[in-house]
């Protein structure tokens, strides 16, 4: 992969916010340290808040010192990097400010004697997206072939709003210039699913209904809603996690081998998976989807409040903080193989993991007395907290008699002895390089909404009835019953076993 060369202008709308402080500026700083972001470049942070320039730069440096994977910035490093940052106070609905920004960008191009790549990053509430994009288009800032528009999730609240947003965005910018970002897709182990599947001849032939019994995808969070109570209470786990993160992981596991690693080829394969997901009939929803809400409990020996006691949350809220569901992918590869997805807050630990369970051998020749507690062969793709791939299988236990035991083989990313870039570093570099492979296309977003819309519609007519689960547990009892009806159990993420 070639290193990124300038010139580059990066405009962060919402530059005074938490995302810029914790993720974007530290990511750009690390890319600069590693020489992926090269001279010349300029970063514009645009926000409506009044801010003293020196105080704002110190705020950004504090963010780097706290969140950069490469540690604190030295004075010399910061002096050079911060000289490339400008803060602009602007009302996002003020056309004159966009004209002024266009003038500054044009002057940079003149000084650099070339057209710079222009990245406009919308780190703003969704309600401001159309306003900002309209002004970018009207001011001529979107007319350059080197322009990229980066949009943070959520991409709508439902299918209709997602369609409306996509129609609006593509009316102002070509689809090829729009980058819908999902930071999960920038994680090393998520990308490694593609390498593991399609670069190894001993793996890909096994990934189908003949050999695989079921797939489990778990994204567990130990935290509650924290300071996001007001936002989360209008979103919930289905919109916040299932519709994007977990369905993206499902696509990577279930997609067909691509002809090439061109962005549109890979994204089309993912769309094919989403279109093949069996729509859940209304009468089946109570047996295939579970929702829950955390109540008061204990986390690491500390008592924590229930969801309805959190700041910004309606005391009568029926918003789900936990979802478990069963999906099927109706195609030749995966027909009748269940995909179990679950995500929740206030769970026993932080973990993201895919567990692929293989079918048992067709005939067990060993007598029961030598088998012991036979476990299925499983493949664990660990995304966090550890980035690893673990495979469990049966082997003979040492000794003079035949006795079987479950053993493991493991690959960990730590074995590379190389620094692992943060997800935002990977994704921002791809934006600058014009590589849309890890970003969602408009039709992919809409297909993901089609998957969850029957569930949202069903819950809307269910009222405020919702199961609760104690903080620090694995969700409501109905989640276990969801698998028990199929003769299966949830597998605890490897990263949390023994912790």
N, C-alpha and C positions, 0 to 999 in steps of 0.2 A: 504494500500500500504506500503510495507516494505521500510525502509530507505536504501539509497545507502551505501554500504560498500566498502572500498578499497580492494586491491590496484588499482590505476588508473593512467594511463599516458595519457595526452591530448596534442596532437601536432597540433598547429594551423599554417598551411601554409598561409602566408600573415598576419602574426602576427603584422606587423607594420602598417596595414591598419585601415581604419575607422570602419569596422565591429567589429574587435577585441577591439578597443578602446571604442566604444559606446555600444556594445551589449554583446560580448562573455565573456570578462573578468569581467564586472559587473555581468553578469549572474552566472558565476562560483563563484564569490565572495559571492553572495547572497546564492547560494546553500551550500557553505561552512559555512556561518554564521548560516544557518538553519539546519546544520548537515546532509544534504543529501549527500554532498561530504565530505567523511571522510578520515582520515589518514589511510594509506599513499597514497599520490598522488603527481604528478609532472606535471607541465605545461611547455611545450616547445613552444616558439613563434619563428617561422622560417620566415625570410624575407631576401630579397636581399639587403636591405639598411644597410649601416654602422650605428651603433648606440652605444653610450656610455651606458653601463649597467645601471648606476645610473639614467641617464637622461631618459632612456626608461622606467624604473620602475616608475619614477615620472609621466611620460606621462600616464601610465596605471592607476596610482592612481588618476590623474586628471579626467580620464574617469569615474572611480567609483564614485568620489565625485560629478560629474555632472549628471550621468545617473543611478546610483543605486537607486532602489526604497526604500532602507533602509537608504538612506542618506550617509553622508560622513564616510569614514573609520577612526576609531580612530588609533592613532599611534601604540597601542598594536596589534590591529587587523591586520594592514597593515604589521607590522614587521613579524608576523607569516605567513600570506598569501603570501607575496612577496618572502619569502624564498623558496617557492615552484615553483617559476617562473624562467625559464632560457631563455635568448635570444640567438638565433643562427643566425648569418649572413651566408647566403648560396645562391649560384646560384642554382636555381631550376633544372638546367640541369647538375649539378655536381654530378656524381655518388659517388664520395668519401665522400660527405657530408651525403648522405643517409647511407653509410656504417658506418660513424662516429655516426650518430643518432642511428642506430641499435645497435652499441656497447654500447652506453649510456643506451638504454632501457634494454638491456640484463643485464647490471650491476645493474640496479635498481631491476630487477627481482631476481637477485642473492641475493642482500641485503635484499629484502623483503621475500625471500625464497618461492616465489610463482610466477606464471605467472600473470602479471597485465593485466587488460583490456586496450587495446590500441585504442584510438580514434584519427583518422586522419581527421582533419577538413580542407577542401579546401576553405579557404576564399580568393580566388584568381580570376583573370579574367578567363572566360571560356577557353580562348586560352591556358592556362597553365595546365588545368586539365589532359589531356592525358599524358603530359610530366611527371607530378608529380606521377600519378598513375603507369605509366610504371616503374619509378625508385623505387617506393615502392614495386612493384611486383618483380623486378629484384634483389633488395637488400634483399629479404626474409621477409620484414616487413609486408607483407600481408598474410603470411603463418599461422599465429597464429589464432586459433579458436576464440580467444577473441578480434579479430580486428574488428573495425567498421570504415567505410569510409563515411564521411558526405560531401555531395555535395550541394552547394548553387545553386539556380536558376540563370540564365535561363538554362533549360535543352534542349539545342538546339535552333535553330531559326525557324525551321519548322519540318515537319514530318520526312523528310529524314535525317536531321542532328540529330534529337532525336533518330531515329533508330540506326544511326551510333554510337552515344555516348553510348547508352545502350548496343549495341553489344560489344563495346570496354570495358566498365566497367565490364560487366559480363564475359568477357574473362580474366580479371585479378583478380576479386574478385567474390565470390558467391553472388547471389542476396540477400541472407539473411544477408550479411554484409554491404550492400549499403543502406545508408539513404539519400534520396533526400528530402531536407528540404524546407518547405514552412512555414514561421513563422506565417502566418494567422491561420494555424491549431493548433497552440499552445495557441491561445487566449481562455480564460475561456468560453466566451459566445458561441464561435464556438463549443467547445466540449459540451456545455450544450444543444445544439440542439439535440444531441443523447439522453441525459438524459431526456429532456423534451418530446421527442417523444416516447421513448421506455420504460420509467419507469412509465408512467401515463396512466391508462386505459381510462380516459376520453378524451385523446388527439389522440392517434394513430388511432382509428376508423374513425376520421374525416379527416385524411390526404389522401384524394383521390378525384377523379374527381366528385364524387357525391356531395360533400360538398364544395369543393374549386373552386372558380371562376378563380383565377389567382395568380401568385406569382411574386413579384418584389424584385430584389436584387440590392441594390445601394451601391457603394463604391465611395464616393466623397472625393476629396482632395482639400483643400484650397490653397495649395502651388503650385508653378509652377515647372519647371524642376530643379530649383536651380543650383547646380554645376554639375548636371548630363546631361547637354545639349548634349555633345558629344556622350554619351552612348544612351540617350533616342532617339536621332534623328535616330538611326539605330534600334530602338526597337518599340516604340509606345505603345499606351494603350492596343491594342488587345493582343500583345505578353506579355506585362509587367504585365497586370492585369487580363484580361478576361481568357486567356488560363490556368491560374493557380488559382489565388485567387477566382474569381467569379464562375468558374466551380466547384471548390471544395465546395463552399457553396451550389451550386445547388445540388451536389451529396448528401450532408448531409440532405437536405430537401427532396429529391426525393427517396432516397435509400429504399429498402425493409428491413423489420426487420431482423436483423442478428440472426443466430442460436446461436452464442456465441460472446463474445467480443475478440476473438482471432484476432491478427493483420491481418492475411491473409483472414479471413472471412469478416471482415469489409471492407478491401480494395477490395475484389472481388465484394461486393455489390456496391461499388462506380464505379467499372469498368462496371458493368451491366448497371448503369444509363448512363454513357458516351456512351456505345454502342447503347443504345436505343434512344439517341438524334437524331431527324430527321435531316438529312443532307439538307441544304438549296440549292434548285435548283438555277442555275445561274440567271434565269429570275425573281426569287423571291427576290434576294438580294437587289435591290434598295428599296423594300417595307418593308424589315424585318431587315435591318442593316443600322445604321446611324453613320457616322464618322464626327468629327469636330476638329477644332484647335482653341485654345483660342487666341483672339486678345487683344489689349490694353484695359485696363479697370481700375476699382477701387476696392480695397480690404480693408475693414475696414477704408475707407476714404483716403487711400493712392493709388496714381496712380501706376500702374504696367505695364510693357511692354508686348507686344504680344509675342507669342511663337517664331516667326521668328526673333525677336530682342534679344532673349536670347543668352548668351555666349555659343559658341560651336554649335549653330544651323545654318543649311544652310538657308540663307535668302529666298530661293525659296522652302523650305521644304514642302512636303505634308504629313509629319508624323502626325498621329492623336494623339491628347491629350484627346479626348473624343470618347467613343463608346457606342451606345445603340443598342440592338438587341433583337429579339424575337425568342425563341426556344420552341420546343415541345419535350416531352419525350413520345415516342411511346411504351407504354405498358398498361396493364390493369388498373393500378392505376391512371395514369396521362394522358391518351389519350385525346387530344384536350384541355388540360389546358395550356394556354400560360405562359411561364416563361420569364419575361422581365428583362434584365440585363442592367445596365448602370454604367459607371465609367468615371471619368474625373478629370482633374486638373483645378485649378483656379475656383472652384465652390464656392457657398456661404459659405460653411463651411466644416469641417472635419467630416465625418460620414460614418459608415458601418452598414448596416441594411438590414434585410429581412422582407418584408411585405407580409403576407399571407391574401388574401382577400377571404372571404367566399361568397358562393352563397346567394342570397336573399331568404327569406321564400317563399314557393310556392304560398301562398295566404295571402294577407295583409287584415286582418279583420277590422283594425282600419280605421276610416274615414280620408280623407285627412287633415281636419282642425286640427286634434290632432297630426299629424305626424311631421309637420314642415319640416326641411331639413334632411331627413332620410339618414344616411350614412351606407354603408355596414359594417358588422362585420369584424373586421380586427385583426390580431395577428402580433405584431411587435417584432422581435428578434433583439435587439440592441446590437451591437458588440463594437462600439465606436461612440462618446466619452464616453457615459455612457454604462455600461454593465447591461442590464435589459431586461425583457420580459413584454410587455404591451398588454392588450387585450381590444378592444373597442366593446361595445354592446349597445343595446337599453334598457332604463329603464323608468319607470314613473317618471315624474317631480313632486316634492312635491306640493300638493295643492288639493283642493276639486274636480277638474275636471281631466279627463284623458288627459294627454299631454305627448308625448314621447320626450326623449332627449338622445343624445349619451353620455355615461359615460365610464370610464376606470377603470380597475384594473391593478395593477402594482407590479411586483417583481423586486427589484434591488439587485445586488450583494453586494452593500454596507450594506445590512441588515445582512449579515453574521458577520460583524465586524471582519473579518479576512483579513490579507494582501493577495492581489491577486498577484501571481507570474507573472513576465513578460513571454511573449511567449517563448523567448529563454531559460529561466530557465526550463520551462516544457519540451521543446523539448530536451535540452541537458541532462536532467535527464533521459528521455526515451532512449536516445542513450546509456547512461551508463548502463542502466538496460537491454538493448537489446530488448526494446519494440518498434516495428516498426509500431504500429497502426496509428500514426499521420503522417507517412511519405509515400510518393508516391512510388508505385511500378513501374517498368519499363513499363509494359503494360498500366498502368493508364496514364502515361505521354504521351504515343503514342496515346491513344484514345482521350485525350484532344486536341492534335494537329490535329487529324482528324476532330474534330468539327470545328476548325477555319480555316483550310486550304482552303476551298472554298472561304472564305471571303478574305484571303490574296491574293489568285490567282486573284480574281476579281479586287481588288484594284490595283494590280500590272499593270493591263491593263487599268486602269482608268486615268493614268497620274497624273498631279499635281492638278487637280481640287478637292477642299475640302472646305466644309462650315466652316465659322468662327463663333465664339460666343464671346461676350464681357467677359473679366475676371470678375468674381463675379456673373455670371449668371448660369442657369442650363443646358447650352448647346445650340446647334442650334435648331431652330424652328422645324426642321424635327423630332427631338426626341419626341416632344409633339404630332406631327402628327402620329407617329408610333403607339401610343396608341389610339389616337382619332379615327383612322380608325376602331378600335375594340370597340368603345364606352366606353373607359376607360381613366383615367388620371393618371399621375405619382403622387404618394403620397410622400409628403415631409417627409424626415426622422424625427422621433419624437424628436431625440436629438437636432434638429435645429429649431423646431417649437417654435416660440415666442422669438427666440434669435435675 
